[in-house]
Amino acid sequence: MPAALRQVVLRFPQQALLIAKLERESEDFRSLCDDYELVVEMLTMLESAPLRSDEKTLQEYRSFLIDLELDIADALTNALR
């Protein structure tokens, strides 16, 4: 499983098979997964840095993460139709 998918599957474990299918079939979905992975990594780094980032930056990345989760959830829902 590609690294980008691991984070998405951790977030949506009940949809693991559908996630793998969409990753194979949809460039747009792969892009969402890649973006999600990058934001998760960056947020983790920012939150664990010895000199923690300012709250505004953290909030922006948390907001990006929520937006991507909503986009992924929409893609999963649409794939079930």
C-alpha positions, 0 to 999 in steps of 0.5 A, spaced: 500 500 500 502 506 498 504 511 503 499 516 502 494 511 502 496 509 509 493 515 512 487 515 508 485 508 511 487 510 518 482 515 517 477 511 514 478 504 516 471 501 514 472 504 507 479 500 505 477 496 499 474 502 496 480 507 497 484 502 494 480 501 488 479 508 487 487 509 488 488 504 482 482 508 478 482 515 479 488 520 478 484 525 482 483 521 488 490 519 488 492 527 488 487 527 494 491 522 498 497 525 496 495 532 499 492 528 505 499 525 506 503 531 506 498 535 510 498 530 516 506 529 515 507 537 516 502 537 521 505 532 525 512 535 524 509 542 526 506 539 533 512 536 535 517 541 533 521 543 539 520 550 538 512 549 536 509 553 530 505 559 532 497 557 533 495 560 526 499 556 522 497 550 526 490 552 525 491 553 517 494 546 517 488 543 521 483 546 517 487 544 510 486 537 513 479 537 515 477 540 508 481 534 505 477 529 509 471 532 507 473 531 500 475 524 501 469 522 504 465 525 498 469 521 493 468 515 497 460 517 498 460 518 490 464 512 488 458 508 492 453 511 488 
